[in-house]
Amino acid sequence: MTLRIVPLSEALGAEVTGPDWAQPLDSRTVAALEAAFLEFHLLCLRSETLTSLAFLGLARQLGTPQTQLIAEGRQADAPEVSRLETTYRSMADKPDDMRSVRLSGWHTDDSYFPVPAKATLLQSLAIPDSGGQTRFANMQTAYRDLPEEMKARIEGLRAVHRYDTRRAKAPPIELTREEEAETQEAVHPLARRHEDTGETAIYFNANRTDRIVGMSAAESDSLLDQLDRHTIQPKYQYHHTWRVGDILIWDNRCLIHSVNMDFPVGQRRIHQRILLAGAAPAHTKAP
């Protein structure tokens, strides 16, 4: 079938239809997907639900899948695939303040590792009747819009990313002792150069960025708070309303995301996820 790519918003994202995503893709289709991924930063592949093995097969055509930190969700037949459920099983599970739910915070996947995943593939298996959207913000456009003096200020700065930080508004998933041993502090540039396009993005993760190297806590918090407010302006955002089977592929090097966790109690919200291996974040100016 003919590949069809249609933009989803002015900020980012494109819908992709045509292929049977459970089947091997030809080289022209893979090349078109890779080009669209770099242009739009997020692709929505309209699909039927895939088995974990078929989902893994698709991911392998687009990059190198890696096992994820939390071992509990890994699938036995495809350990690179994690099953994620965010269902509220009782009224007691759903807080009144959605900000107290970690997924509500804006973040980019895997930044607490020295070499974070470059991309995330997420497929919906069950969705609630309302709520549950995943929201994205374009950090390249946000960087482009910064005043020149702010660009100059953050050029060369490095920030510490941790699995948990005092700055986050909600606690993370509790780790096992083995998982904790895998998550030491990572230091990344605050302005990140995209290794495939050369474009610069603000590399900030409200759930994980702890502090800026060489600054006092007060100075660091002030600058990070400014960047936080700037990057989540509505003009940089796209909100995805899921259909069962949708596969989102997004670029963690230049997007952040959060989840609207306000959805009905007892209605299932289940996804399967794969992370694609990336490279260590580089500063805006190549050496």
C-alpha positions as CSV (number, residue, x, y, z in Angstrom):
1,M,0.0,0.0,0.0
2,T,1.1,3.6,-0.6
3,L,2.7,5.4,2.3
4,R,0.8,8.5,3.3
5,I,2.2,11.1,5.7
6,V,0.0,13.9,7.0
7,P,1.1,16.5,9.6
8,L,-0.7,16.3,12.9
9,S,-0.1,19.9,14.1
10,E,2.0,23.0,13.5
11,A,4.2,22.2,16.4
12,L,5.2,18.6,15.6
13,G,4.0,15.2,14.6
14,A,2.7,13.4,11.5
15,E,0.2,10.6,10.9
16,V,1.5,7.7,8.8
17,T,-0.9,5.2,7.1
18,G,-0.6,2.5,4.4
19,P,1.7,-0.4,5.4
20,D,0.8,-3.4,7.4
21,W,3.1,-2.7,10.3
22,A,3.2,-6.4,11.4
23,Q,5.0,-7.2,8.1
24,P,8.6,-6.4,7.0
25,L,9.0,-3.0,5.4
26,D,10.8,-2.4,2.1
27,S,13.9,-0.2,2.1
28,R,12.0,2.8,0.4
29,T,9.4,2.8,3.2
30,V,12.0,2.6,5.9
31,A,13.9,5.5,4.3
32,A,10.7,7.6,4.1
33,L,9.9,6.9,7.7
34,E,13.4,7.9,8.8
35,A,13.2,11.2,6.9
36,A,9.7,11.9,8.2
37,F,10.9,11.1,11.8
38,L,13.7,13.7,11.5
39,E,11.3,16.3,10.0
40,F,8.3,15.9,12.3
41,H,10.0,14.4,15.5
42,L,7.0,12.2,16.1
43,L,5.2,9.7,13.9
44,C,1.8,8.1,14.6
45,L,1.5,4.8,12.7
46,R,-2.1,3.8,12.5
47,S,-2.2,0.1,13.2
48,E,-3.9,-2.9,14.5
49,T,-2.5,-4.1,17.9
50,L,0.7,-6.1,17.4
51,T,2.0,-9.0,19.3
52,S,5.1,-8.2,21.3
53,L,7.2,-10.1,18.7
54,A,5.7,-8.2,15.8
55,F,6.2,-4.9,17.6
56,L,9.8,-5.8,18.2
57,G,10.2,-6.8,14.6
58,L,9.0,-3.3,13.5
59,A,11.3,-1.6,16.0
60,R,14.4,-3.5,14.7
61,Q,13.8,-2.1,11.2
62,L,14.0,1.5,12.7
63,G,16.9,1.1,15.1
64,T,18.4,-1.0,17.9
65,P,15.9,-1.9,20.7
66,Q,17.4,-2.0,24.2
67,T,16.1,-3.5,27.4
68,Q,14.5,-1.0,29.8
69,L,15.3,-0.2,33.4
70,I,12.2,-1.6,35.1
71,A,12.4,-5.3,34.8
72,E,8.9,-6.1,35.9
73,G,7.2,-5.2,32.7
74,R,9.5,-7.0,30.3
75,Q,7.8,-9.5,28.1
76,A,9.1,-13.1,28.3
77,D,9.1,-13.7,24.6
78,A,10.6,-10.3,23.8
79,P,12.4,-8.7,26.8
80,E,13.0,-5.5,24.9
81,V,9.3,-4.9,25.0
82,S,7.8,-3.6,28.2
83,R,4.1,-3.7,29.0
84,L,3.0,-0.5,30.9
85,E,-0.3,-0.3,32.7
86,T,-1.6,3.0,34.2
87,T,-5.1,1.9,35.1
88,Y,-6.7,3.3,38.3
89,R,-8.1,0.1,39.9
90,S,-10.0,1.9,42.7
91,M,-11.0,5.4,43.7
92,A,-8.2,5.3,46.3
93,D,-5.6,4.9,43.4
94,K,-6.6,8.2,41.7
95,P,-5.4,11.3,43.4
96,D,-7.3,14.6,43.4
97,D,-4.2,16.5,42.2
98,M,-2.9,15.0,39.0
99,R,0.5,16.8,39.5
100,S,1.2,14.2,42.2
101,V,1.3,11.5,39.5
102,R,4.8,11.2,38.0
103,L,3.7,10.7,34.4
104,S,2.0,14.1,34.6
105,G,5.4,15.7,34.7
106,W,7.1,16.8,31.5
107,H,10.0,14.5,30.7
108,T,12.2,12.8,28.1
109,D,12.9,9.1,28.4
110,D,16.1,7.6,29.8
111,S,17.9,10.9,30.5
112,Y,19.3,9.5,33.8
113,F,21.6,7.3,31.8
114,P,24.9,8.5,30.3
115,V,23.7,7.3,26.9
116,P,19.9,7.8,26.8
117,A,17.5,6.1,24.3
118,K,17.2,8.2,21.1
119,A,13.6,7.2,20.4
120,T,10.5,5.6,22.0
121,L,8.0,3.4,20.4
122,L,4.7,3.2,22.3
123,Q,1.6,1.3,21.2
124,S,-1.8,1.5,22.8
125,L,-3.4,-1.8,23.7
126,A,-6.3,-0.5,25.8
127,I,-7.5,3.1,26.4
128,P,-10.0,4.8,28.6
129,D,-13.1,6.5,27.2
130,S,-11.8,9.9,28.1
131,G,-8.5,11.5,29.2
132,G,-5.2,9.7,29.0
133,Q,-3.8,11.8,26.2
134,T,0.0,12.0,25.8
135,R,1.3,15.5,25.3
136,F,4.5,16.5,23.5
137,A,6.5,19.7,23.3
138,N,9.1,20.6,20.7
139,M,12.4,21.6,22.4
140,Q,14.1,22.5,19.1
141,T,11.5,25.2,18.4
142,A,11.6,26.3,22.0
143,Y,15.4,26.7,21.7
144,R,15.1,28.6,18.4
145,D,12.7,31.1,20.1
146,L,15.0,31.8,23.0
147,P,16.5,35.3,23.2
148,E,20.1,35.4,22.0
149,E,21.3,36.3,25.4
150,M,19.7,33.2,26.9
151,K,21.1,31.0,24.1
152,A,24.6,32.4,25.0
153,R,23.9,31.8,28.7
154,I,23.1,28.1,28.3
155,E,25.8,27.4,25.7
156,G,28.3,25.0,27.3
157,L,26.3,24.5,30.5
158,R,25.9,20.9,31.8
159,A,23.1,19.6,34.0
160,V,22.9,16.6,36.3
161,H,20.1,14.1,35.6
162,R,19.0,11.6,38.2
163,Y,16.4,8.9,38.4
164,D,14.8,11.0,41.2
165,T,15.3,14.7,42.0
166,R,14.1,17.0,44.7
167,R,12.7,19.2,41.9
168,A,10.2,16.6,40.7
169,K,6.6,17.2,41.9
170,A,5.9,13.4,42.3
171,P,7.9,10.4,43.4
172,P,9.1,7.9,40.8
173,I,8.4,4.2,40.5
174,E,10.3,2.4,43.3
175,L,13.3,0.5,42.1
176,T,14.8,-2.8,43.1
177,R,18.3,-2.8,44.5
178,E,19.7,-4.1,41.2
179,E,17.9,-1.3,39.3
180,E,19.1,1.4,41.7
181,A,22.7,0.2,41.0
182,E,22.1,0.9,37.3
183,T,21.0,4.5,37.8
184,Q,23.9,6.7,38.8
185,E,23.9,10.4,38.1
186,A,24.4,11.4,34.4
187,V,25.7,14.8,33.2
188,H,24.3,16.2,29.9
189,P,24.6,19.4,28.0
190,L,21.7,21.8,28.6
191,A,21.7,22.7,24.9
192,R,22.0,19.5,22.9
193,R,23.1,19.1,19.3
194,H,21.1,16.6,17.4
195,E,23.6,14.2,15.9
196,D,21.5,13.4,12.8
197,T,20.4,17.0,11.9
198,G,22.8,19.3,13.6
199,E,19.8,21.2,15.1
200,T,19.9,22.4,18.8
201,A,17.3,21.6,21.4
202,I,17.0,22.4,25.1
203,Y,17.7,19.2,26.9
204,F,15.8,19.5,30.1
205,N,13.7,16.9,31.9
206,A,11.5,18.2,34.7
207,N,11.2,14.8,36.3
208,R,15.0,14.1,36.2
209,T,17.1,17.2,35.8
210,D,18.5,17.9,39.3
211,R,20.9,20.8,39.0
212,I,23.3,22.7,36.7
213,V,26.9,22.0,37.2
214,G,28.9,24.8,38.8
215,M,25.9,26.8,40.0
216,S,24.4,27.4,43.4
217,A,21.1,25.7,44.1
218,A,19.3,29.0,43.9
219,E,20.9,30.1,40.6
220,S,20.4,26.6,39.1
221,D,16.7,26.4,40.2
222,S,16.0,29.9,38.8
223,L,17.5,29.1,35.4
224,L,15.8,25.6,35.2
225,D,12.5,27.1,36.2
226,Q,12.8,29.7,33.4
227,L,13.5,27.0,30.8
228,D,10.6,24.9,32.2
229,R,8.1,27.7,31.8
230,H,9.4,28.5,28.3
231,T,9.4,25.0,26.9
232,I,5.8,24.0,27.8
233,Q,4.1,27.0,26.2
234,P,1.0,25.8,24.2
235,K,2.5,26.9,20.9
236,Y,5.2,24.1,21.2
237,Q,2.7,21.4,22.0
238,Y,0.8,18.5,20.4
239,H,-1.7,16.4,22.4
240,H,-2.3,12.9,21.1
241,T,-5.7,11.3,21.6
242,W,-5.1,7.6,21.4
243,R,-6.9,5.0,19.3
244,V,-6.4,1.4,20.1
245,G,-3.4,0.2,18.0
246,D,-1.8,3.5,17.5
247,I,2.0,3.3,17.5
248,L,3.8,6.6,18.4
249,I,7.5,6.9,17.6
250,W,9.1,10.0,19.0
251,D,12.6,11.6,19.2
252,N,13.8,11.9,22.8
253,R,16.6,14.1,21.6
254,C,14.3,17.0,20.9
255,L,10.9,16.3,22.5
256,I,9.5,16.1,26.0
257,H,6.2,14.5,26.9
258,S,3.7,14.1,29.7
259,V,0.4,12.2,30.3
260,N,-3.0,13.5,31.1
261,M,-3.6,11.2,34.0
262,D,-7.2,12.3,34.6
263,F,-9.2,9.4,33.2
264,P,-12.0,7.2,34.7
265,V,-11.3,4.7,37.5
266,G,-11.6,1.1,36.4
267,Q,-11.1,1.8,32.7
268,R,-7.9,0.1,31.4
269,R,-5.0,2.1,30.0
270,I,-2.3,-0.3,28.7
271,H,0.6,0.3,26.3
272,Q,3.6,-1.7,25.1
273,R,6.9,0.2,24.8
274,I,10.3,-0.2,23.1
275,L,13.3,2.1,23.5
276,L,15.8,2.5,20.6
277,A,19.5,2.9,21.6
278,G,21.1,6.3,21.0
279,A,24.3,8.2,21.5
280,A,25.7,10.3,24.3
281,P,24.2,13.8,24.1
282,A,26.6,16.3,22.5
283,H,27.1,20.0,23.0
284,T,25.7,22.5,20.5
285,K,29.1,23.0,18.9
286,A,30.8,19.9,17.5
287,P,34.4,19.4,18.7
